[in-house]
Amino acid sequence: MASHTPNLECRMYEARYPDVDMAVMIQVKNIADMGTYVSLLEYNNIEGTIIFFELSCRQIRSVSSLIKVGCIEPVMVLKVDKEKGYIDLSKRRVSDEDIQACEERYNKSKLHG
């Protein structure tokens, strides 16, 4: 008897990786010395990175005032290296229009249990 393993992949779109200059929803997983590690919620929770320079247009005095572990928010995709699986993201480059469009798209495509 063949064993059946369910496909637990949670990608909302056909593409495995997001496009550059696209706003995506992330959840912050870890804040490290050089940046923040996040999961891309719409892309099977693959890992992305936001370096501290990309968190804000203003001088950063306290990273914890800008971003917290567990928070969910839209960010902009800066670079995608499909071979290495690296995705560089920016919080400071996402516009108000991008945020609104991303939130609407995310809420419409969210899986409901």
Secondary structure as UniProt FT lines:
FT   TURN            20..21
FT   STRAND          23..31
FT   STRAND          35..40
FT   TURN            41..42
FT   TURN            44..45
FT   STRAND          46..51
FT   HELIX           52..54
FT   HELIX           63..65
FT   TURN            69..70
FT   STRAND          72..81
FT   TURN            82..85
FT   STRAND          86..90
FT   TURN            92..93
FT   HELIX           96..109
//
